[in-house]
Amino acid sequence: MKIAHVVFSLLTGGTETMLVDLLNEQTKSNAVMLFVINDKYHNYLLDEVDKRVKIVRFNRKEKSKNFLAFLKLNSMLFLFKPHLVHCHHQSIIEVLLNRRNVILTLHCNHTSLRNLHKYKKVVAISETVKNNLNRKSSIISEMIYNGIDISRLEKKKNFSFTKFKIVQVSRLHHAVKGQHILIKALNILVHDKKIRDIHVDFIGEGPSEEYLKNLTTEYNLQSFVNFLGIRDRGYIYSHLKDYELLIQPSLDEGFGLTIAEGLIAKVPVLVSNINAPMELIENGVYGNFFEVNNENSCAARIEDIIKNYEFQVERTEKSSLYASNKFDIRNTAVQYIDLSDG
């Protein structure tokens, strides 16, 4: 089977992380191509793609009115003759001449509805995204969870600690990912609760980096916080096990890939109680939650987790098994292939 994936960019994020794993899984038994339209991509992500996947970069400038890249894209698709064209942005179909077997994955809750009816199939990455689409339109969508190459994740074995180490992995965009809530919660724990054997590492980059660093300084938390910047998945997957807790304090999420990764790695997780993260932890069965956008609630839950860490350890085996079964990239790849006519 021939599969073509089309994206505008390949930068750091859950969409791109999942896509790399999907490419690598599908290429084991299919002919797979990746078309990157714009000149925005991280080479370290491209380096993670299996060498059997043919990658074509058109290096179009974003918002350019030069349609040469689109002409080349259609020409190459015509020659490749894919059984399935998988798009990862709703507007891509506007530049495709042949729309016979084109599908779209919705990666967030706020995608424009403008072009969705033009796709053969629309796929939501969670029940949260699917339900949100149902509320806004009459478009019927499939639901396929994002997948993870679970074989790459090292699992936590040592649950003893002298310093309680917390990790937060995502784009540094506090208006969406809520990192400022975690910093404010840490301020409460360190300066009000006098909990000093605690540390937070932020992994990622983004437009809020300066703001978050200034907030850390304002609260005099420099010795309790590190901003590690971008790290590739090899680093993340081998170091998650070194932390006592993974926190995702998001204000908005369509899925939450790092939550699933933490569960698989047997790292206890704490999420804000918005729909998608709560869906991933089965409303508290497999993880912890706090009231969204509430640093007091976040601080209280962290304190409770530290005091009752034995309970967290006891359920890591069950949580890891649950997430490994539910978010395995092998299942995701098969479900997408099943959407094709052949």
N, C-alpha and C positions, 0 to 999 in steps of 0.2 A: 504494500500500500504506500502511496505517496502523500506526504503531509507537508503543507507549507504554513509556517507561522509568520505573521506580519505585525510588526510593531513600529511605532514612531521612534522610540528611544529604548535604550537598555541601561538605565541608571539603577542606583541602589534602591531597593524596596521589596515588599512582599511579592508584588506582581512579577518582578524580574527574577527573584529567587525561585519562585515556583516554576516559572517558564524554563529556566535552565534545567531544573530537575526533570520537567516534562519532556524537553527535547532529548535529554540523555536517556530517558527510559524508552521513549518511542523509537529512537534510532536503533535500538537493539533488534528490532524485527521489521522496521519500515525504512523507506527512503525519506529523509527529513531535510527540509531547508528552512533557514531563518532569514527573513528580509528585514533589515533595519533601515528605515527610511531616512531619518534625520542624522545629523552628525553628533548626536548626544548619546554616548555609550561609554561604559567603563571597560577598559581592556581586561581587567582582572575577572570580570564576569564572562567576557567572551572566552577567556582562557579556560574557564570551567566547563565550557561546552564540549561535548564529545567530538573528537576530530572527524567522526563519520558524518556529522551534521554539516552541510554546506551553508556557510554564512555569507550573505551578500549585503554589503553596506553601501548605500547610495550617497551618504554624506550631504544630504540636502540641508540647507540652512533652515532652521525653524521659521515658519510663516513666509518662506520664500514663495514668490509667484512663478518661479521657474518650474515647469511641469515635466522637465526631462526625467527626473527621478521616477515619477509616476508612469511615464511611458516605458521606461526600462523595466519597472516592476511588472507591468502587464505583459510585456514581451517575454520576460523570463518565466512568468506563471504559465503563459501559453505554451512555451517550450517544455516546461516541467510536467504539465498536465496533472496537477495534484487531485487526488480523490477528496481531499479536505483542505480548505483554506481557513486557518484559525486566526482571527483578528483579536487584538487586545486593546482596541480603542474604537468607540462607536463610529467615528467619522472616517475610518479607513475605507469603508465600503463605498464612499463617495467617489473614490478614484479607481475602483476596480471595474473593469469592463465586463468580466464574466462573474456573475454572482450566483451561479447555480448551486454550489455546495460550500457556501461561506457561512461560518459560525462566528459568534462573538462571545467572549467571556466578559461579564460585568464584574469588576474587581472592587467596586465601592458603591456606596448608597446614593451617590449624587450624579450619576451619569445622565447626560442629556438623553431625552427620549426620541430625538429628532430622526435618527436613522434606524432605530431598532427593528422596525417592521420590514426592513429590506433584507434582513438576515434570515437564512434558512432556520437557524436555531439560535436562541439566546440562552446563555448559561450563567447562572448566578453561583457565586463561590460559597454561599451559605444560605440557610433558610432566612436569615435576617435580610440579606440582599434580595432574595426572591420575594419575600413578603412586602418589602418596601416597593419593589417594582409593581407588584399586584395592586398596591394601594394607589399608585400613581397612573396606571395604564391598564389596558385590556390585553397586553402582550403576555403570552404564556411562555414561561421560561423553564428550562431544566435546572436542576441543582446538582452541582458536582463540587465536592470539597477540594480545596487546594491540597496538594500532596507534598510529601517530604521524603527524601531518600533516607529512610530511617537507619540504613546500614552505616551511615557516616557519623551518626551522633554517638559520642562517648557518654556512657551513663554514670551517674553519680554513685559512688560506693562508700565514700567516707562522709558521714553526717555529723561528725564532731567538729566543733569550732571554738576558737578563742575570740575571734572577731567575726561578727555577723555580716557576711558579704552579700550585697544585693547587686543585681545587674538589670539594666534596662537597655533593650536593643531595639532601635527604630530610627527613623529619620528625625532629626532634631527640629521639630515643627510643633511647638508647644500648643498652638491653637487647635491642633488636631490630636496630637499624641499625648499632651498633658504632662510633659516632664516637669513643669513648674509646680504641679501639685505634689509630686514626689519630693522635690527640693523643700517645699514648705512643710511637708510632713516630717522630713528629716530634721528640719529646724526645731520642730516641736519635740521630737524624740531626743535630740542632743542637748538643747538648751533648756527645755522645760522639764522633760522626764529624766534628764541627766544620764541618758544611755549613750555611753561614749565608745563602746566596743562595737562600732557599726561603720559600714563603709558602702558607698554606692559608686558603681562604674557605669557611665553612659557610653554605649557603643553606637556610633553613627555620626553623621554630619547633616547640616541643614541650615535653614535661614534663621533659626532661633539660637544658634550656638552662642553668639555673643551675649544675647539676653540671658540665657541660662547661666553662663559663666558669671555675669554681673550679679545675678540673683544669688548665686552661691557665695560670692564675695560679700554681698549686702548682709547675708545671714551669718557670715563668719564661719563658713563650712568648708573652706578650702582643704583642710586636712582630712575631711570626711568624704570628699567627692573627687573622682577623676573623670575627665573627658578623654576617652581613648581614641576618638575619631573613627574613621572607617576601618573595619577589619573584615577580611574575607571569611567565607564560611568555614574554611579549614580551621582558622583560628577560633571562630565562635563555637563550632561543633566540638572542638577539643577542649574548650575552656568553660563551657556552661557548667560542667560538673564541679567546677571549683567554687561555685556560689551556693549560698544557702537559700536564696529566694530570687525569683525572676518577677519583676513587676511591670505590668502594662497599664499605665494610668490614663488610657486614651479617652478623649471626649467624643470621638467618632471612629468606628471601625466597620469594615465590611467582612473581615475574617479575623486576622491576628495570628500570622504565621509563627511569630516567636513564642506565642503562648503554647501552641502545639509542640514546638521544638523543646520548650522547657519541660512539658509533661513527659515527652518521650525520653528525655535525658534524666528523668527521675529528680528533677529540680522542682520543689514546691513553687507554685505560681500564685500571684495576687493580681487581680484585674479590677478595673472599674466596672460597675454593674450596668453597663450598656449591653444591648442585645447580642451582638456577635460574640464578644468574649464570654458572656454568660452561656451562650449556646455551646461554645467549645468546652467549657468546664462542666456542662450539664447542670447549670444553675447551682453550682457549689458542691456537687458530688466529687469532683476531681480537682478542685482548686478553691482558692479563697477569693473573696470579693469585698469591695468597699463602695461607698456611695460616690458616684461620679462627681468630679469637680469639687471634692470636699477633702481638704488636707487633714482635718481633724479625724475624719473617718478613716482615712488612709493610715495615719499615724497610729490610731488605736488598733487597727488590724495588724500592722507590723509588730507592734508591741505584744499583741496576743499570740502571734505566730512564734515570736522568739520565746515567750514563756511556755508555750505548749508545743515545742518543736517535735517532741516524740510522736504526737499525733500526725504531724506532717510527714514524718519519716515512714510511719506505718502504712500510709496510703500511696506512697510513691510507686510501689510495684503495680498496684491496681491501676493507677493513673497512667503509667507508662504503657501497660498492656492495652488499655482502652485507646489511647492516642495512637499507638503504633498500628492498631487494626483499622482505625477510622481515617487516618490521614496518611496512609501509605501511598507513595507516588505511583506504585504499580497499579493500584486500583483506579487512581485518577486517570492514568494513561489509557487504560482499557475503556473506561467510561466515555472518554472523548472520542476514541476510535469508533465506538459503537454508534456515534451520532452520524457517521458517514453512510452514504448509500453503497459504498463498496470500496 
